[in-house]
Amino acid sequence: MLRSLLALCLLSAPAYGEAVGFLGHWDNPDPASSGLIHVVISPNGGDRVQLRAYGDCHPSECNWGLVQGHVYSRDPRSRRVETVTAVFHYGFAERRIVFRKAPAGRLHFEMLTAFSDGSARHDFASEGQLTPSAWAGPIAPNWENPPGLSTGWGGGARTGVSPRPQESCIPFDPSQLHIVEQDGNWQLTAAGKTLAAAGPDAKSALLALTAIRHYRFDRRCTVGGPWQTYWKADTGFSNDHMGGVDCISFNPTTVHLVPVGSDWKIVDGSDDIAVLGADKPKAEAMLGLIRAHRLTQECFVRRYNPVMTFWLKD
């Protein structure tokens, strides 16, 4: 009986965790051969994914709609997703697309188009490869918004976000880091330089020092320009959530930029992730960093007027 229950658990285990390599926004560098321009694959609960595709219509791209995808694993007991399929129906045709992982972080697709309008056109097959998109949207919660010539899904701009933006980091020697108190204010210093200030909040200063040692931070970085620093280790972004720090969780696939007054925000659904000021290229660079490294949490030592900020990934 126990073996039967274990087997059932294996068969029914959610595949979403193993489908992460398929999630995200994808561009077709050669849309002329198939008519497929963009694809977005996003989680839809449990072992399900949903897909939206955009085609090469004239004079602008057209929305093929949002459909439920089907996830295929290597075998009945495996959680490793090998293939994702989707079927898009029209009044005159049906398009069935099969996606598989390809080298260099790409997706290979095969699309089977079957006509149902009684015309003399022959059914046909096409294929190609998709690359991770550098698109900045959506900037609206409703992804149904018709795209224009210079926009992507939900009206978001297609261009402007570097897939892996350049970080600028200033290193320090963590072995020289210590807490000092001066006139009732607490600071973290190294080699005579102040790296973080906690004001009269000694508890937050001590928590910041603990976080630096826990994550082995040895640099403070910015991306897109000298603003809003974050702490980081030479080994990159960690996936370890230390107790005591305050973190905001989000999905790197669905976070996007929205303008609010003169500022730009990174949001995920109704959650504000970061307020990034009025310089849109810098905001786009931060969004690009999140997508490039698949960051999933922004963490703080003291959320309001933070002593330090850092990012985690799954």
MOKARA-V451131 format. One record per pair of residues at least 6 apart in sequence whose C-alpha atoms are under 6 Angstrom apart, sorted by the first residue. I is the first residue (numbers start at 1). J is the second residue. D is the distance in whole Angstrom. If there is no record, write none. Layout:
[[I/J/D] [I/J/D]]
//
This chain:
[[10/77/6] [11/77/5] [14/46/5] [14/47/4] [15/47/5] [15/79/5] [16/47/5] [18/80/5] [18/81/6] [19/81/6] [23/41/5] [23/42/5] [24/40/6] [24/41/5] [24/253/5] [25/39/6] [25/40/4] [25/133/5] [26/38/6] [26/39/5] [26/130/6] [26/131/5] [26/132/5] [26/133/5] [27/38/5] [27/130/5] [27/131/5] [27/133/5] [28/37/5] [28/130/5] [31/37/5] [34/126/6] [35/55/5] [35/56/5] [36/55/5] [37/54/6] [37/55/5] [38/53/6] [38/54/5] [39/52/6] [39/53/4] [40/51/6] [40/52/5] [41/50/6] [41/51/5] [42/49/6] [42/50/5] [43/49/4] [44/50/6] [49/69/5] [50/67/6] [50/68/5] [50/69/5] [51/66/6] [51/67/5] [52/65/6] [52/66/4] [53/64/5] [54/62/5] [54/63/5] [54/64/5] [55/61/6] [55/62/5] [60/148/6] [60/149/5] [69/85/6] [69/86/5] [70/84/6] [70/85/5] [71/84/5] [72/81/6] [72/82/6] [72/83/5] [73/80/5] [73/81/4] [73/82/5] [74/82/6] [83/99/6] [83/100/5] [84/99/5] [85/97/6] [85/98/5] [86/96/6] [86/97/5] [87/95/6] [87/96/4] [88/94/6] [88/95/5] [92/115/6] [92/116/5] [92/117/5] [93/114/5] [93/115/4] [93/116/5] [94/113/6] [94/114/5] [95/112/6] [95/113/5] [96/111/6] [96/112/5] [97/110/6] [97/111/4] [98/109/5] [98/110/5] [99/108/6] [99/109/4] [100/107/6] [100/108/5] [101/107/5] [101/108/6] [102/108/6] [106/130/6] [106/131/5] [107/129/6] [107/130/5] [108/128/6] [108/129/4] [109/127/5] [109/128/6] [109/129/6] [110/126/6] [110/127/4] [111/125/6] [111/126/5] [111/127/6] [112/125/5] [113/123/6] [113/124/5] [114/123/5] [115/123/6] [134/161/5] [134/163/5] [135/158/4] [135/159/5] [136/156/6] [136/157/6] [136/161/6] [137/156/4] [137/256/5] [138/153/6] [138/154/5] [138/156/4] [138/256/6] [139/156/5] [139/257/6] [139/258/5] [140/154/5] [143/153/6] [143/154/4] [145/154/5] [147/153/6] [147/155/6] [151/157/5] [151/158/5] [152/158/5] [161/284/5] [161/288/6] [162/288/6] [163/288/6] [163/292/6] [164/292/5] [165/285/6] [167/222/6] [167/223/5] [168/221/5] [168/222/5] [169/220/5] [169/221/4] [170/219/5] [170/220/5] [171/218/6] [171/219/4] [172/218/5] [172/219/6] [174/218/6] [176/190/5] [177/189/6] [177/190/4] [178/188/6] [178/189/6] [179/187/6] [179/188/5] [180/186/6] [180/187/5] [184/200/6] [185/199/4] [185/200/5] [186/198/5] [186/199/5] [186/200/6] [186/202/6] [187/196/6] [187/197/4] [187/198/6] [188/194/6] [188/195/6] [188/196/5] [189/195/5] [198/205/6] [198/307/6] [216/233/6] [217/232/5] [217/233/4] [218/233/5] [219/231/6] [219/232/6] [220/230/6] [220/231/5] [221/229/5] [221/230/5] [222/229/5] [224/282/4] [224/285/5] [230/309/5] [230/310/5] [231/310/5] [237/312/6] [238/312/5] [239/312/5] [239/313/5] [239/314/5] [245/300/6] [245/301/5] [246/299/5] [246/300/5] [247/298/5] [247/299/4] [248/297/5] [248/298/5] [249/296/6] [249/297/4] [250/296/5] [251/296/6] [252/291/6] [252/294/6] [252/296/6] [255/267/5] [255/268/4] [256/266/5] [256/267/6] [257/265/6] [257/266/5] [258/264/6] [258/265/5] [262/278/5] [263/277/5] [263/278/4] [264/276/5] [264/277/6] [264/278/6] [265/274/6] [265/275/5] [265/276/6] [266/273/5] [266/274/5] [267/273/5] [276/283/6] [295/312/6] [295/313/4] [296/313/5] [297/311/6] [297/312/5] [298/311/5] [299/309/6] [299/310/5] [299/311/6] [300/308/6] [300/309/5] [301/307/6] [301/308/5]]
//
